[in-house]
Structures are given as C-alpha cells and as structure tokens.
Amino acid sequence: MRPSSLPRFATFAAALAIAAAPAFAVERKDVPEQLKWNLADIFPNEAAWTKSKNDLQARIKRLEQNKGRLGASSQTFYTALQTIFDASRDLRRIELYATLGRDEDQQVSARRERAQVVEQIRVDYASAISWVRPEILALGAAKVRAFEAEEKRLAPYHQYLDDILRYAPHTLNADEEKLVSEAGVMEGSPERAYDTFVSTDLPYATVTLSTGEKVRLDNAAYTKYRAVPNRADRQLVFKTFWGKYKEFERTLGTTLDGVAKTHLFDMKVHKYKSCLEAASFDANIPTTVYTRLIADVHASLPTLHRYLKLRKRMMGVSQLRYEDLYASIVKDVDMKFTPEQAQELVFASVAPLGSSYVETMRKGYQARWVDWMPNTGKSSGAYSDGAFGVHPYQLMNFNGDYEGVTTAAHEWGHTMQTYLSDQAQPYPTHDYATFVAEVASTLNENLLLHHMLGKTQDKATRLFLLGNYLEGLRTTLFRQTLFAEFELKFHEMAEKGEPISGEKMSEMYLGLLRQYYGHNAGVCQVDSLYGVEWAYIQHFYYNFYVYQYATSITASANLAANMRADKTGKARDAYMKMLASGSSKYPIDLLKDAGVDMTTSKPFQAAMAEMNAIMNEMEKLLR
C-alpha cells in the first residue's frame, strides 16, 4: 500500500552536519533513523530471522526426497521444482537480512558471523539440489517439453528449464555435481578476507590538509578528498592512500589469487574453454561482446585523450596528472547538496519514466529503503539489493557532492528494476542479469544530466555538468574496460598456470593505466605507485562483472536518446517493459526488444559520437 503522505523532509535536517563535512565517519548510533534502512521489513527481529533460518535448514535436508523421481509424472516434476524454488526464495530473504546487517557495521562480530552462517546454508542448499540439473538433463529435452505442455503450472519455469538444457555440455553426473557444490563453501573466502581487511583491519593513515583539517583516509574518505580543489592536498591524499595499500600489496595479491583459483576450478570441472566463457555462459552472453568492447575502447583511446587534454586546458595545469582526474574542472562551481536536495533532483530527473515510477521512489525514501550516510565500520561504496516479496534496499555513503547525487540516481535504477520485476514476474523469473541491470542504473544518470542541463544556462555550471558527464564516460566506459582487460589478463595467467602475486598485479595494472591514459605520450602522467590501484577494486572478486558497466552505459545512452527523440512514448514503454521482464528472456534479447543490439559495435560508436559532441559544445562554451 502506498503511504498516505509524502516524505517529511524536515527529518533530514538533523543529518546536514554529517553530509556537510564528514571528516571522519560517524558512529552508527549518531546517524538519524530516517537516514538508516529499516531491516524490520525483512524480519521484525533477530529471533524471527533465527526461526526462519532453522525452519529452512530443516527443509533443505528434505530436498533430496524427489531425487530419482523427476520423470515419474509432470505433476511430480512440478512439485519438486516448486519445493526447490520455495526454499531458494526463503534462503534469499534470510541472506538479505544477514548481509545488510553485516554491511551497516562490520565491527559487530555477531553480524559477520550471521552472514557466514548463511553462506554455509547456501552451500548446503546447493549441495541438496545438485542432483536436479543432471537428472533433468537425463530426462532429455523432449520429455521436459512434453511435461511443460501437459502441466501448465510449469510455465514460469520455462526459462529455467531452457537454461538447464543449454548447460548439458557443462554438467557432471549427480554425485560429481554434489561434490563440486560442497566445495562452494570456499568460494567466498577470498572476498570475505578482502572485505573484512579493508573495512575493519587496514590501518588507514590520517593526513592534515592545507586547511588544517585532519582526515582519516579510509575508502569513503578517499572518494571524497581525492576531489578537493587544492592540488597539493590531492597529491597528499593520493600518495598517502595508495602508499598504505602498497604496504599490503602482497596480502591483497594473495586474496586475488584465491579468486582466480576458484574461477579456474569451475572452468576446469565444468569443461569450459576459459574462465570468461564460464562467467558469461549463465546469462548467455557471447564472449565476443567482452573482447569486442576491449577492442573498441583501444580504437577509441584518442577520444579519451582528447577529453584528458580538454581537462588539462580547463584546469590550467602545465601537465595533467592522475591525481587531477577527480577534481572539478570548473573552479568556481562548488555543487553541494543535502540529502533532501539530492533526492528531489533524482525524483525530478526521472519524470520522463512516468509518475508511477517517481511515486514508488518517494514511497521508498519515506519507508527507509535507503541507508544514506557513512558510519564507522560500514561497507564502502554503494549498492542496491533485494529479495522477492520484500522491497529493495540501497546502501549509500553520501558525502553531499554531485557525485553522490549521480550515485543515488544510479542505485535507484537498480532498485526500480528490482521492484518492477518483482511486481510483474513470478519468482522463477523475477531476477535479472547484470548485463541489463547496469543499463537501468546508467540510464538514470543520463536522465539526471539532461535534467540538470535543462535547469541552467549558466556557462560555468553547464561546463561542470558536461564535464561531469565526460568524467562519467571516462570512469564507467574507459576505466571499467581497463578493469575488464586487467581481469581478463590475470585470469588468463591463472589458466596458463602462471603465479599471481601482488607485485605482478601492480606491474601489469600500471602498464594498462599508462597505456589508457597516454602516459608515454605526455597526455596524463601516472606515478608508478598507482599501479597498486587494482587492490582497491572490490569488483575483481565478482567474476567478470565490471565490463557490464561499460556495455551498459553505451546501451543506456542509446535508449535515453531514443526516448528523447520519440514523442509517441513507444521507446519509453519498450524500456519500461524491459525493466519489468526480469529473466523471462536472455539479456541480449531483452535489449534488442528495447531497441539496442549489443552484439554489434553500433552502441559503442554512438556513445563515442555523443562524447565528441559534448566536447564540441564545451570547447564552444570556452571560446
């Protein structure tokens, strides 16, 4: 039910001191309740969570009761799938409560332990259903399709069954799959070690800026203070922050090696040609989409270098340095926002997607779907997550700058896709692939830019906004592709049996940094210390995830342009249909239906055309 009144934004006033200048992350108890998510919507208390967890564990033990009986009849087939998917749905809800509770304050050991318990339950669940795929494959496609025709209640499982039949060359027998699933308990260990270390144990340094302000440079503070106007302060922030990561280069190289080993294990036992193929197979994405992206970016590095030269000109520096890339390129525009202002801007910017879309977002802010502010022990960055039957949640670390507003718009793209898919789809197809997820998030960023441009004719502000969008293309398209190329390279090293060490990773990453940013051509100087930046990128633990940011921003730019050009509303309707489609089709097909073919270079070329057009406008404004 929709709340009877709109949010009372006066409740955000208490947070302004936090948003204005969080030199240090505050304690969680000092963050206003309205700025913290409400986990009681998942479970009213920990006792209810424990009861549900215990019940699920008992049910998981009974999931093998239908083993060997799937072919008995179409009704037996349906009942078995329904029981399995019901357990999956409840597991996701238990998992969401545990992981969100952990991420809001990782200093609390009981919360970390609760999340670890759920990881083990997920392994137990995977082990308990490991026989399902081999048994369905043994039935054969003809019998499975006959069951679907006979038992209409199997309709929501069509895509799931199609996926299983597609996996035939990569599926072991039941006993082997059970053994592999048991090994899954080790899969998350490298990421857990990394996340715990950087969130709670890494001894971040404190620096004193030219203003006299003392700053503890943890991950959240780094993302804010790397953009300060004073160049000497930026250099101090970069040198200090990356110097601290450099001290632990060997340790973090070991956790990354652990990630590569888990992916290599899956590749080998399931008979894929590469780790990339194994990661791409689930969403049915051709590996050529990945490699074409890297090739397209390499061919377009002159466009990136054009932007970097424009940035150098606008900053008035004789030599652009890597430390300069996050600072505002318009010195007299200092855009600061309260949480109230940020959310109102996001509401207004997404109005082209319809009143229902906006009103759902307003309801979410009022009902505390979002955890806004940084606090000590909180996981860094931002994300949106959800479980079927519960509204989505967002983790933010809002610092009051324009980047924080774009992050809010970005995460609301994810949240609304989750919400709309959950409303329109049954549980078996409610989830969606990352390949389309990042389209929803970056399209919202595009809408925000055009809304902001429509609000001002001020030259400096327009330059700031256009420059900010160019910076978004740098970080989301070029930088994420750099990450993707690095990720591909260290997986290829693992496939060849070559050792992965922190020192080697820094050397390889530095080479890519200098190539992309034109170091040898004098475009942007990259200090050798910054080769350790790979150790800061948590997405390397997500199994070929980052390239989808780059493919998605090209798709979303095309979709947003289509909507602006189309006065009939058909382009918007096609896009909204995609948001509500979940996994009812493969992501490549969903995007084709929405108007973008990601199997070609056309979306990338269109994005480059837009990037050059923006630079043309900026150069005209500067004249």
C-alpha positions as CSV (number, residue, x, y, z in Angstrom):
1,M,0.0,0.0,0.0
2,R,1.2,3.5,-0.9
3,P,1.8,5.7,2.2
4,S,-0.9,8.3,2.7
5,S,1.5,11.2,2.8
6,L,4.8,12.2,1.1
7,P,8.1,12.1,2.9
8,R,8.6,14.7,5.6
9,F,12.0,16.0,4.5
10,A,12.4,18.1,7.7
11,T,13.6,14.9,9.3
12,F,16.7,15.1,7.1
13,A,17.8,18.4,8.7
14,A,19.5,16.6,11.5
15,A,21.8,15.0,9.0
16,L,23.1,18.1,7.4
17,A,26.2,18.3,9.7
18,I,27.0,14.8,8.7
19,A,26.5,15.5,5.0
20,A,28.4,18.7,5.0
21,A,31.8,17.7,6.3
22,P,32.2,14.1,7.4
23,A,36.0,14.3,8.0
24,F,35.6,11.1,10.0
25,A,32.8,8.6,9.5
26,V,30.4,9.0,12.5
27,E,29.3,6.2,14.8
28,R,26.1,4.5,13.6
29,K,24.1,5.4,16.7
30,D,24.6,9.1,15.7
31,V,23.1,8.7,12.3
32,P,19.4,9.9,12.2
33,E,16.9,7.0,12.0
34,Q,15.3,8.4,8.8
35,L,18.7,8.0,7.1
36,K,19.0,4.4,8.0
37,W,17.3,1.5,6.3
38,N,14.6,-0.4,8.1
39,L,15.5,-4.1,8.2
40,A,12.4,-4.9,10.2
41,D,10.6,-5.1,6.8
42,I,12.5,-8.3,6.1
43,F,12.2,-9.8,9.6
44,P,10.8,-8.0,12.6
45,N,13.7,-9.0,14.8
46,E,16.6,-11.4,15.0
47,A,14.5,-14.1,16.8
48,A,12.2,-14.2,13.7
49,W,15.2,-14.4,11.5
50,T,16.6,-17.3,13.5
51,K,13.3,-19.2,13.5
52,S,13.1,-18.8,9.7
53,K,16.7,-19.9,9.3
54,N,16.2,-23.0,11.4
55,D,13.0,-23.9,9.5
56,L,14.8,-23.5,6.2
57,Q,17.7,-25.7,7.3
58,A,15.3,-28.5,8.1
59,R,13.6,-28.1,4.8
60,I,16.9,-28.2,2.9
61,K,17.6,-31.6,4.4
62,R,14.4,-32.9,2.7
63,L,15.1,-31.5,-0.7
64,E,16.5,-34.8,-1.9
65,Q,13.3,-36.7,-1.3
66,N,12.4,-36.3,-5.0
67,K,15.7,-37.4,-6.3
68,G,15.3,-40.1,-8.9
69,R,11.6,-39.3,-9.3
70,L,11.5,-36.2,-11.6
71,G,10.5,-38.3,-14.6
72,A,7.6,-40.1,-12.8
73,S,5.0,-37.6,-14.0
74,S,4.6,-33.9,-14.9
75,Q,2.9,-33.3,-11.6
76,T,5.8,-34.8,-9.6
77,F,8.1,-32.8,-11.8
78,Y,6.3,-29.6,-10.9
79,T,6.0,-30.3,-7.2
80,A,9.7,-30.9,-6.9
81,L,10.6,-27.7,-8.7
82,Q,8.1,-25.7,-6.6
83,T,9.6,-27.1,-3.4
84,I,13.1,-26.3,-4.5
85,F,12.2,-22.7,-5.6
86,D,10.3,-22.0,-2.4
87,A,13.4,-22.9,-0.4
88,S,15.5,-20.7,-2.7
89,R,13.1,-17.8,-2.2
90,D,13.3,-18.1,1.6
91,L,17.0,-18.5,1.6
92,R,17.4,-15.2,-0.3
93,R,15.3,-13.4,2.3
94,I,17.4,-14.8,5.1
95,E,20.6,-13.9,3.3
96,L,19.5,-10.4,2.6
97,Y,18.8,-9.7,6.3
98,A,22.2,-11.1,7.3
99,T,24.3,-9.3,4.7
100,L,22.6,-5.9,5.1
101,G,23.0,-6.2,8.8
102,R,26.7,-7.0,8.4
103,D,27.4,-4.2,5.9
104,E,25.9,-1.5,8.0
105,D,28.6,-2.1,10.7
106,Q,31.2,-4.7,10.1
107,Q,32.7,-4.0,13.6
108,V,29.9,-6.2,15.1
109,S,31.3,-9.7,15.1
110,A,27.9,-11.3,15.6
111,R,26.7,-9.8,12.3
112,R,29.7,-11.1,10.4
113,E,29.2,-14.5,11.9
114,R,25.5,-14.5,10.9
115,A,26.4,-13.7,7.3
116,Q,28.9,-16.6,7.4
117,V,26.2,-18.9,8.7
118,V,24.1,-18.0,5.7
119,E,26.9,-18.7,3.3
120,Q,27.1,-22.2,4.7
121,I,23.4,-22.6,4.3
122,R,23.7,-21.6,0.7
123,V,26.3,-24.2,0.2
124,D,24.1,-26.8,1.9
125,Y,21.2,-25.8,-0.4
126,A,23.4,-26.1,-3.5
127,S,24.5,-29.5,-2.3
128,A,21.0,-30.6,-1.6
129,I,19.8,-29.7,-5.2
130,S,23.0,-30.7,-7.0
131,W,21.2,-33.7,-8.5
132,V,18.5,-31.6,-10.2
133,R,20.3,-30.4,-13.2
134,P,21.9,-33.9,-14.1
135,E,18.5,-35.6,-13.6
136,I,16.6,-33.1,-15.8
137,L,19.3,-33.5,-18.5
138,A,18.9,-37.2,-18.2
139,L,15.2,-36.9,-19.0
140,G,16.1,-35.2,-22.2
141,A,14.6,-32.1,-23.9
142,A,11.7,-34.0,-25.5
143,K,10.3,-35.3,-22.2
144,V,10.9,-31.9,-20.4
145,R,9.0,-30.1,-23.2
146,A,6.2,-32.7,-23.0
147,F,5.9,-32.1,-19.2
148,E,5.6,-28.4,-19.9
149,A,2.8,-28.9,-22.4
150,E,0.9,-31.2,-20.0
151,E,1.4,-29.3,-16.7
152,K,0.5,-25.7,-17.3
153,R,1.8,-24.7,-13.8
154,L,5.3,-25.3,-15.2
155,A,5.0,-22.2,-17.4
156,P,7.0,-19.9,-15.0
157,Y,9.9,-22.4,-15.1
158,H,10.3,-22.4,-18.9
159,Q,13.3,-20.1,-18.9
160,Y,14.9,-22.0,-16.0
161,L,14.5,-25.3,-17.8
162,D,15.8,-23.9,-21.1
163,D,18.9,-22.8,-19.2
164,I,19.4,-26.2,-17.8
165,L,19.1,-27.9,-21.2
166,R,21.6,-25.4,-22.5
167,Y,24.0,-26.4,-19.8
168,A,24.2,-30.0,-21.0
169,P,27.9,-29.9,-22.1
170,H,28.9,-28.4,-18.8
171,T,27.0,-30.6,-16.3
172,L,28.5,-33.5,-14.4
173,N,26.7,-36.5,-13.0
174,A,24.7,-36.1,-9.8
175,D,27.4,-37.4,-7.5
176,E,30.1,-35.2,-9.1
177,E,27.9,-32.1,-9.0
178,K,27.2,-32.7,-5.3
179,L,30.9,-32.8,-4.6
180,V,31.5,-29.6,-6.6
181,S,28.7,-27.9,-4.7
182,E,30.3,-28.9,-1.4
183,A,33.5,-27.2,-2.5
184,G,31.5,-24.0,-2.9
185,V,31.9,-23.2,0.8
186,M,35.4,-22.0,-0.1
187,E,34.4,-19.8,-3.0
188,G,33.6,-16.7,-1.0
189,S,36.6,-16.9,1.3
190,P,38.9,-14.5,-0.7
191,E,36.2,-11.8,-0.9
192,R,35.4,-12.2,2.8
193,A,39.0,-11.8,3.7
194,Y,39.4,-8.8,1.5
195,D,36.2,-7.1,2.6
196,T,36.9,-7.6,6.3
197,F,40.5,-6.4,5.9
198,V,39.8,-3.2,4.1
199,S,36.7,-2.4,6.1
200,T,38.0,-3.0,9.6
201,D,41.6,-4.1,9.8
202,L,43.5,-2.0,7.3
203,P,45.3,0.8,9.3
204,Y,44.3,3.8,7.2
205,A,46.5,6.8,7.7
206,T,45.4,10.3,8.8
207,V,46.6,13.4,7.0
208,T,46.4,17.1,7.7
209,L,45.2,19.2,4.7
210,S,46.2,22.7,3.9
211,T,43.0,23.9,5.6
212,G,44.2,22.4,8.9
213,E,41.5,19.6,8.6
214,K,42.6,16.2,9.8
215,V,41.2,13.3,7.7
216,R,41.4,9.6,8.3
217,L,41.8,8.3,4.7
218,D,39.6,5.2,4.7
219,N,37.9,4.2,1.4
220,A,34.9,6.5,1.9
221,A,37.1,9.5,2.8
222,Y,39.4,8.9,-0.2
223,T,36.5,9.1,-2.6
224,K,35.6,12.5,-1.2
225,Y,39.0,14.1,-0.7
226,R,40.6,12.9,-3.9
227,A,38.4,15.7,-5.5
228,V,39.5,18.6,-3.3
229,P,40.3,21.8,-5.2
230,N,43.8,22.2,-3.8
231,R,46.2,20.3,-5.9
232,A,48.8,19.8,-3.2
233,D,46.1,18.3,-1.0
234,R,45.1,15.9,-3.8
235,Q,48.6,14.8,-4.2
236,L,48.9,14.2,-0.4
237,V,45.7,12.2,-0.4
238,F,46.8,10.0,-3.4
239,K,50.3,9.4,-2.1
240,T,49.1,8.6,1.4
241,F,46.1,6.4,0.5
242,W,47.9,4.4,-2.2
243,G,51.1,4.2,-0.1
244,K,49.0,2.4,2.6
245,Y,47.6,-0.1,0.1
246,K,51.1,-0.6,-1.2
247,E,52.2,-1.8,2.2
248,F,49.7,-4.7,1.9
249,E,50.2,-5.4,-1.8
250,R,51.4,-9.0,-1.1
251,T,48.5,-9.8,1.2
252,L,45.9,-8.5,-1.3
253,G,47.6,-10.2,-4.1
254,T,47.1,-13.5,-2.2
255,T,43.3,-12.9,-1.9
256,L,43.1,-12.0,-5.6
257,D,44.9,-15.3,-6.4
258,G,42.3,-17.1,-4.4
259,V,39.6,-15.6,-6.5
260,A,41.3,-16.7,-9.7
261,K,41.8,-20.2,-8.3
262,T,38.0,-20.6,-7.6
263,H,37.1,-19.4,-11.1
264,L,39.7,-21.7,-12.6
265,F,38.3,-24.7,-10.6
266,D,34.8,-24.0,-12.0
267,M,36.2,-23.7,-15.5
268,K,38.0,-27.0,-15.4
269,V,35.4,-29.2,-13.7
270,H,32.6,-27.9,-15.9
271,K,34.6,-28.1,-19.1
272,Y,34.6,-24.5,-20.3
273,K,37.2,-23.2,-22.7
274,S,38.1,-20.3,-20.4
275,C,37.1,-18.5,-17.2
276,L,35.5,-15.8,-19.3
277,E,33.3,-18.4,-21.1
278,A,32.3,-19.9,-17.7
279,A,31.3,-16.5,-16.3
280,S,29.4,-15.4,-19.5
281,F,27.5,-18.6,-20.0
282,D,24.9,-18.2,-17.3
283,A,23.5,-15.0,-19.0
284,N,24.1,-16.5,-22.4
285,I,26.4,-13.5,-23.4
286,P,28.8,-14.3,-26.2
287,T,32.4,-13.8,-25.1
288,T,32.9,-11.8,-28.3
289,V,30.8,-9.0,-26.6
290,Y,33.6,-8.8,-24.0
291,T,36.5,-8.9,-26.4
292,R,34.9,-6.5,-28.8
293,L,34.4,-4.0,-26.1
294,I,38.1,-4.0,-25.3
295,A,39.0,-3.7,-29.0
296,D,36.5,-0.8,-29.4
297,V,38.0,1.0,-26.5
298,H,41.6,0.6,-27.7
299,A,40.5,2.0,-31.1
300,S,38.9,5.0,-29.3
301,L,41.7,5.9,-26.9
302,P,42.3,9.1,-29.0
303,T,38.8,10.2,-27.9
304,L,39.7,9.6,-24.3
305,H,43.0,11.5,-24.8
306,R,41.0,14.4,-26.4
307,Y,39.0,14.6,-23.2
308,L,42.1,14.5,-21.0
309,K,43.7,17.3,-23.0
310,L,40.5,19.3,-22.6
311,R,40.6,18.7,-18.8
312,K,44.2,19.8,-18.7
313,R,43.2,23.0,-20.5
314,M,40.3,23.8,-18.2
315,M,42.3,23.1,-15.0
316,G,45.1,25.3,-16.2
317,V,47.9,22.9,-15.4
318,S,51.1,22.5,-17.5
319,Q,51.0,18.7,-17.0
320,L,47.9,16.7,-16.2
321,R,48.5,14.1,-13.6
322,Y,46.5,11.1,-12.4
323,E,45.8,12.9,-9.2
324,D,43.9,15.6,-11.2
325,L,41.3,13.3,-12.7
326,Y,38.6,13.6,-9.9
327,A,38.8,17.3,-9.2
328,S,36.2,19.7,-10.6
329,I,37.3,21.2,-13.9
330,V,35.4,24.4,-13.3
331,K,37.0,26.1,-10.3
332,D,34.1,28.5,-9.4
333,V,31.4,25.8,-9.3
334,D,31.1,24.0,-6.0
335,M,27.9,22.0,-6.1
336,K,26.9,20.8,-2.6
337,F,23.6,19.0,-1.8
338,T,21.7,18.0,1.3
339,P,20.0,14.6,1.2
340,E,16.7,16.4,0.7
341,Q,18.0,18.3,-2.4
342,A,19.7,15.2,-3.8
343,Q,16.6,13.1,-3.7
344,E,14.4,15.9,-5.1
345,L,16.8,16.2,-8.0
346,V,16.6,12.5,-8.7
347,F,12.8,12.5,-8.5
348,A,12.6,15.3,-11.0
349,S,15.1,13.9,-13.4
350,V,13.4,10.5,-13.8
351,A,10.0,12.1,-14.5
352,P,10.2,11.0,-18.2
353,L,9.8,7.4,-16.9
354,G,6.3,8.2,-15.6
355,S,4.5,9.3,-12.4
356,S,4.2,5.7,-11.1
357,Y,8.0,5.3,-11.3
358,V,8.5,8.6,-9.3
359,E,5.9,7.9,-6.7
360,T,7.4,4.5,-5.9
361,M,10.7,6.2,-5.3
362,R,9.1,8.7,-3.0
363,K,7.5,5.8,-1.1
364,G,10.9,4.2,-0.8
365,Y,12.5,7.2,0.7
366,Q,9.7,7.6,3.2
367,A,9.7,3.9,4.2
368,R,13.5,3.9,4.7
369,W,14.7,1.7,1.9
370,V,18.0,3.6,1.8
371,D,20.9,3.7,4.2
372,W,22.3,7.1,3.4
373,M,25.3,8.1,5.4
374,P,28.8,6.7,6.0
375,N,29.5,5.4,9.5
376,T,32.4,3.7,11.2
377,G,32.6,0.1,10.1
378,K,30.1,0.4,7.3
379,S,30.9,-1.2,3.9
380,S,32.2,1.3,1.4
381,G,30.7,2.2,-1.9
382,A,27.0,1.8,-2.8
383,Y,24.7,-0.9,-4.0
384,S,21.1,-2.0,-4.3
385,D,19.9,-5.4,-3.2
386,G,16.6,-7.2,-2.6
387,A,14.7,-10.4,-2.1
388,F,11.5,-11.5,-3.7
389,G,8.5,-10.4,-1.6
390,V,10.4,-7.6,0.1
391,H,11.1,-4.2,-1.2
392,P,14.6,-3.5,-2.4
393,Y,17.3,-1.8,-0.2
394,Q,20.1,0.6,-1.0
395,L,23.4,1.2,0.7
396,M,24.9,4.6,0.1
397,N,27.8,6.6,1.5
398,F,26.5,10.1,0.7
399,N,29.1,12.9,1.1
400,G,26.9,15.8,-0.2
401,D,28.6,16.3,-3.6
402,Y,27.2,16.0,-7.1
403,E,28.8,12.5,-7.5
404,G,26.7,11.5,-4.6
405,V,23.6,12.7,-6.4
406,T,24.5,10.7,-9.5
407,T,25.2,7.6,-7.3
408,A,21.7,8.0,-5.9
409,A,20.2,8.1,-9.4
410,H,22.3,5.1,-10.4
411,E,21.2,3.0,-7.4
412,W,17.6,3.9,-7.9
413,G,17.8,2.5,-11.4
414,H,18.7,-0.9,-9.8
415,T,16.1,-0.6,-7.1
416,M,13.3,0.2,-9.5
417,Q,14.2,-2.6,-11.9
418,T,14.1,-5.0,-8.9
419,Y,10.8,-3.6,-7.7
420,L,9.2,-3.7,-11.2
421,S,10.4,-7.2,-12.0
422,D,9.2,-8.4,-8.6
423,Q,5.8,-6.9,-9.2
424,A,5.4,-8.3,-12.8
425,Q,7.2,-11.7,-12.7
426,P,6.8,-14.9,-10.7
427,Y,9.7,-15.9,-8.5
428,P,11.4,-18.2,-11.1
429,T,11.9,-15.2,-13.5
430,H,11.9,-12.2,-11.1
431,D,15.7,-11.8,-11.1
432,Y,17.6,-10.3,-14.0
433,A,21.1,-10.4,-15.3
434,T,23.7,-7.8,-14.5
435,F,24.1,-7.1,-18.2
436,V,20.7,-5.4,-18.2
437,A,20.9,-4.2,-14.6
438,E,23.6,-1.6,-15.3
439,V,21.5,-0.3,-18.2
440,A,18.8,0.7,-15.8
441,S,21.3,2.5,-13.5
442,T,23.3,4.4,-16.1
443,L,20.1,5.5,-17.9
444,N,19.0,7.2,-14.7
445,E,22.4,9.0,-14.7
446,N,21.8,10.1,-18.3
447,L,18.4,11.5,-17.4
448,L,19.9,13.4,-14.4
449,L,22.4,15.1,-16.6
450,H,19.8,16.3,-19.1
451,H,17.5,17.4,-16.4
452,M,20.4,19.5,-14.8
453,L,21.3,20.9,-18.2
454,G,17.7,21.9,-18.7
455,K,17.7,23.9,-15.5
456,T,20.6,26.2,-16.2
457,Q,22.1,28.3,-18.9
458,D,25.0,29.4,-16.6
459,K,28.2,28.8,-18.5
460,A,30.3,27.6,-15.6
461,T,27.5,25.2,-14.4
462,R,26.9,23.8,-17.9
463,L,30.6,23.2,-18.3
464,F,30.7,21.5,-14.9
465,L,27.7,19.2,-15.8
466,L,29.1,18.4,-19.3
467,G,32.5,17.8,-17.8
468,N,31.0,15.6,-15.1
469,Y,29.2,13.5,-17.8
470,L,32.5,13.2,-19.7
471,E,34.1,12.1,-16.5
472,G,31.3,9.5,-16.1
473,L,32.2,8.2,-19.5
474,R,35.8,8.0,-18.5
475,T,35.1,6.1,-15.3
476,T,32.2,4.0,-16.5
477,L,33.3,3.2,-20.0
478,F,37.0,3.6,-20.3
479,R,38.0,2.9,-16.7
480,Q,35.7,-0.1,-16.3
481,T,37.0,-1.5,-19.6
482,L,40.6,-1.1,-18.3
483,F,39.4,-3.1,-15.2
484,A,37.9,-5.7,-17.6
485,E,41.1,-6.1,-19.5
486,F,43.1,-6.4,-16.3
487,E,40.6,-9.0,-15.0
488,L,40.8,-11.0,-18.3
489,K,44.6,-10.9,-18.2
490,F,45.0,-12.2,-14.6
491,H,42.5,-15.0,-15.3
492,E,44.5,-15.9,-18.4
493,M,47.6,-16.0,-16.3
494,A,45.8,-18.5,-13.9
495,E,44.7,-20.6,-16.9
496,K,48.3,-20.8,-18.0
497,G,49.5,-21.9,-14.6
498,E,51.4,-18.6,-14.0
499,P,51.6,-17.3,-10.4
500,I,49.5,-14.3,-9.3
501,S,51.3,-12.0,-6.9
502,G,50.6,-8.5,-5.7
503,E,53.9,-7.3,-7.3
504,K,53.0,-8.8,-10.7
505,M,49.5,-7.4,-10.5
506,S,50.8,-3.9,-9.8
507,E,53.2,-4.1,-12.7
508,M,50.6,-5.3,-15.1
509,Y,48.0,-2.8,-13.9
510,L,50.4,0.1,-14.2
511,G,51.1,-0.8,-17.8
512,L,47.4,-0.7,-18.6
513,L,47.0,2.6,-16.7
514,R,49.8,4.2,-18.6
515,Q,48.5,2.9,-22.0
516,Y,45.0,4.0,-21.4
517,Y,45.9,7.5,-20.1
518,G,48.6,8.2,-22.6
519,H,51.5,8.4,-20.1
520,N,54.2,7.9,-22.6
521,A,52.7,10.4,-25.0
522,G,52.6,13.0,-22.2
523,V,48.8,13.1,-22.1
524,C,48.5,12.2,-18.4
525,Q,51.3,11.3,-16.0
526,V,50.7,8.2,-13.9
527,D,53.0,7.7,-10.9
528,S,54.3,4.2,-10.5
529,L,52.8,4.0,-7.0
530,Y,49.3,4.0,-8.6
531,G,49.8,0.6,-10.1
532,V,48.5,-0.8,-6.8
533,E,45.0,0.6,-7.5
534,W,43.9,-2.8,-8.5
535,A,43.9,-3.7,-4.8
536,Y,41.2,-1.2,-4.1
537,I,38.7,-2.6,-6.7
538,Q,36.4,-5.0,-4.9
539,H,34.6,-5.8,-8.2
540,F,37.5,-8.0,-9.2
541,Y,36.0,-10.5,-6.7
542,Y,32.8,-10.7,-8.6
543,N,33.8,-12.9,-11.6
544,F,33.9,-10.8,-14.8
545,Y,31.4,-8.2,-13.6
546,V,32.9,-4.9,-14.4
547,Y,32.7,-4.9,-18.2
548,Q,28.9,-4.7,-17.9
549,Y,29.2,-1.2,-16.6
550,A,30.9,-0.2,-19.9
551,T,28.5,-2.1,-22.2
552,S,25.5,-0.8,-20.2
553,I,26.4,2.9,-20.4
554,T,26.6,2.6,-24.2
555,A,23.2,0.8,-24.3
556,S,21.6,3.3,-21.9
557,A,22.9,6.4,-23.8
558,N,21.2,5.0,-26.9
559,L,18.0,4.2,-25.1
560,A,17.8,7.6,-23.4
561,A,18.4,9.3,-26.8
562,N,15.7,7.2,-28.3
563,M,13.3,8.3,-25.6
564,R,14.1,11.9,-26.1
565,A,13.6,11.7,-29.8
566,D,10.4,9.7,-29.6
567,K,7.3,11.8,-28.9
568,T,4.9,8.9,-29.0
569,G,6.1,7.2,-25.8
570,K,6.8,3.9,-27.5
571,A,10.5,4.0,-26.8
572,R,9.8,4.6,-23.1
573,D,7.2,1.9,-23.0
574,A,9.6,-0.6,-24.6
575,Y,12.2,0.3,-22.0
576,M,9.8,0.0,-19.0
577,K,8.7,-3.4,-20.4
578,M,12.3,-4.4,-20.2
579,L,12.6,-3.3,-16.6
580,A,9.6,-5.5,-15.7
581,S,10.8,-8.5,-17.6
582,G,13.2,-10.0,-15.1
583,S,14.8,-13.0,-16.7
584,S,11.9,-14.0,-18.8
585,K,14.3,-13.7,-21.8
586,Y,18.0,-13.7,-22.2
587,P,19.5,-10.2,-21.6
588,I,20.8,-9.8,-25.2
589,D,17.2,-10.4,-26.4
590,L,15.7,-8.1,-23.8
591,L,17.9,-5.2,-25.0
592,K,17.1,-5.9,-28.6
593,D,13.4,-5.7,-27.8
594,A,14.1,-2.3,-26.1
595,G,15.9,-1.1,-29.2
596,V,19.7,-1.8,-28.7
597,D,21.7,-4.6,-30.3
598,M,24.7,-5.3,-28.1
599,T,26.2,-7.9,-30.4
600,T,27.5,-5.1,-32.6
601,S,29.8,-2.1,-32.1
602,K,27.0,0.3,-33.1
603,P,26.0,1.3,-29.5
604,F,29.7,1.9,-28.6
605,Q,30.2,4.1,-31.7
606,A,27.0,6.0,-30.9
607,A,28.4,6.7,-27.4
608,M,31.7,7.9,-28.8
609,A,29.7,10.3,-31.1
610,E,27.9,11.7,-28.1
611,M,31.2,12.1,-26.2
612,N,32.8,14.0,-29.0
613,A,29.6,16.1,-29.4
614,I,29.8,17.1,-25.7
615,M,33.4,18.1,-26.1
616,N,32.5,20.2,-29.1
617,E,29.9,22.0,-27.0
618,M,32.4,22.5,-24.2
619,E,35.0,23.9,-26.5
620,K,32.4,26.3,-27.9
621,L,31.5,27.5,-24.4
622,L,35.1,28.0,-23.6
623,R,35.6,30.2,-26.7
